[in-house]
């Protein structure tokens, strides 16, 4: 696994759930971690619902995406939202118990400044970011107007209060930096 996943400059990366990665962290308890999360959990839930049911997980430059037609289901979207919250809580508990804090990055910030995100990861893992001049990826953002429409529809039909990384949630009120609530 290590041989097949290490970059030429010696960086190893792995992703997964807390349960999937627990054996790795038992072997490497001080491995630096990057916690990638979303500021807008409702948008994440809509995206996950659309990927799961429409079979469109990624969009690549130069490749035509052909998602399957979908029916809107607020209940299914909210089920994905609740699962996101459960997983986020698991990671939060895991990182509280670790001696090495993770680098916290949000999807929104990575999309806005991929080069800055990669440079901050380099610093976090003890590498110099000096030679990192650009970041390229064949991946494109899948989110589109339908995502925004469905986020607004869930909010309108379910009296939604967005839950953010700070822990506020549906029906709880409280502060929000969620773009969908602006």
Helices and strands as residue ranges (DSSP letters): H 2-5, H 18-27, E 34-37, H 41-54, E 59-60, H 74-97, E 103-106, H 107-112, H 114-124, E 139-140, H 145-157, G 179-181
